[in-house]
Amino acid sequence: MLPRQEYILATLQACVTACQQTNRLVAQQPDDNQLSRAARLSLDCADLCQLTAAFVVRDSEHLIYVLRECAELCRTCADEQARHAAIVATCRQGEQACRRAEDACRTAYH
């Protein structure tokens, strides 16, 4: 595996872990409609990052399309988590992991 692929995989896995943790901690907060979007986006982001990693591993011919969508979802998730970073501390870590994954996906094969 190429170093670039290893970097992308590590970055995607870090995002998966951070988003899953964010989702768990947000779910523990008092019922708050504002946080429910962050929770849903975190799960979506984690799932798409896992799928993207699978596409990277097998060097899928459709990888570029999945990378583009993953970058977009990571950006959206990061933006949403940034809105809640003052309330839920783990959102700051999730935001940072999502931004790194977004960057890795956007610059993967350019």
C-alpha positions as CSV (number, residue, x, y, z in Angstrom):
1,M,0.0,0.0,0.0
2,L,1.3,3.5,-0.9
3,P,2.0,6.0,1.9
4,R,-0.7,8.3,0.5
5,Q,-3.3,5.5,0.8
6,E,-2.1,4.7,4.3
7,Y,-2.5,8.4,5.3
8,I,-6.0,8.5,3.9
9,L,-7.0,5.3,5.7
10,A,-5.6,6.6,9.0
11,T,-7.4,9.9,8.6
12,L,-10.7,8.3,7.7
13,Q,-10.4,5.9,10.6
14,A,-9.7,8.8,13.0
15,C,-12.8,10.6,11.7
16,V,-14.9,7.4,12.1
17,T,-13.8,7.1,15.7
18,A,-14.3,10.8,16.5
19,C,-17.8,10.9,14.9
20,Q,-18.9,7.8,16.7
21,Q,-17.7,9.2,20.0
22,T,-19.4,12.5,19.2
23,N,-22.7,10.7,18.5
24,R,-22.5,8.8,21.7
25,L,-21.8,11.9,23.8
26,V,-24.4,14.0,22.1
27,A,-27.0,11.3,22.6
28,Q,-26.3,11.6,26.4
29,Q,-27.1,15.3,26.4
30,P,-30.6,16.5,27.5
31,D,-33.1,16.4,24.7
32,D,-32.0,19.2,22.4
33,N,-33.2,19.5,18.8
34,Q,-30.1,21.5,17.9
35,L,-27.9,18.6,18.9
36,S,-29.9,16.0,17.0
37,R,-28.6,17.2,13.7
38,A,-25.1,16.9,14.9
39,A,-25.8,13.4,16.1
40,R,-27.3,12.3,12.7
41,L,-24.5,13.9,10.7
42,S,-21.9,12.3,12.9
43,L,-23.3,8.8,12.1
44,D,-23.6,9.6,8.4
45,C,-20.0,10.8,8.4
46,A,-18.7,7.8,10.2
47,D,-20.6,5.4,7.8
48,L,-19.4,7.2,4.7
49,C,-15.8,7.4,5.9
50,Q,-15.9,3.6,6.5
51,L,-17.2,3.0,3.0
52,T,-14.7,5.4,1.5
53,A,-11.9,3.4,3.3
54,A,-13.1,0.2,1.7
55,F,-13.0,1.9,-1.7
56,V,-9.5,3.1,-1.0
57,V,-8.3,-0.4,0.0
58,R,-9.6,-2.1,-3.2
59,D,-8.6,0.9,-5.4
60,S,-12.1,1.1,-6.8
61,E,-12.6,2.6,-10.2
62,H,-15.4,4.7,-8.6
63,L,-13.1,6.0,-5.8
64,I,-12.9,9.5,-7.0
65,Y,-16.7,9.9,-6.7
66,V,-16.8,8.5,-3.2
67,L,-13.9,10.7,-2.1
68,R,-15.7,13.8,-3.4
69,E,-18.9,12.9,-1.5
70,C,-17.0,12.0,1.6
71,A,-15.2,15.4,1.6
72,E,-18.5,17.2,1.3
73,L,-20.1,15.3,4.1
74,C,-17.0,15.7,6.3
75,R,-17.2,19.5,5.7
76,T,-20.9,19.6,6.6
77,C,-20.4,17.5,9.7
78,A,-17.4,19.6,10.8
79,D,-19.4,22.8,10.4
80,E,-22.3,21.4,12.4
81,Q,-19.9,20.2,15.2
82,A,-18.2,23.6,15.3
83,R,-21.6,25.1,16.2
84,H,-21.7,22.9,19.3
85,A,-18.1,22.9,20.4
86,A,-18.8,25.2,23.3
87,I,-21.6,22.9,24.6
88,V,-20.1,19.5,24.0
89,A,-16.3,19.4,24.2
90,T,-16.0,16.3,22.1
91,C,-17.5,18.2,19.2
92,R,-14.3,20.2,18.9
93,Q,-12.3,17.0,18.4
94,G,-14.9,15.7,16.0
95,E,-14.7,18.9,14.0
96,Q,-11.0,18.7,13.7
97,A,-11.0,15.0,12.7
98,C,-13.7,15.8,10.0
99,R,-11.7,18.7,8.7
100,R,-8.6,16.5,8.3
101,A,-10.6,13.8,6.6
102,E,-12.2,16.4,4.3
103,D,-8.7,17.6,3.3
104,A,-7.4,14.1,2.8
105,C,-10.3,13.2,0.5
106,R,-10.2,16.4,-1.5
107,T,-6.4,16.1,-2.1
108,A,-6.2,12.3,-2.4
109,Y,-5.4,11.9,-6.0
110,H,-4.8,15.4,-7.4
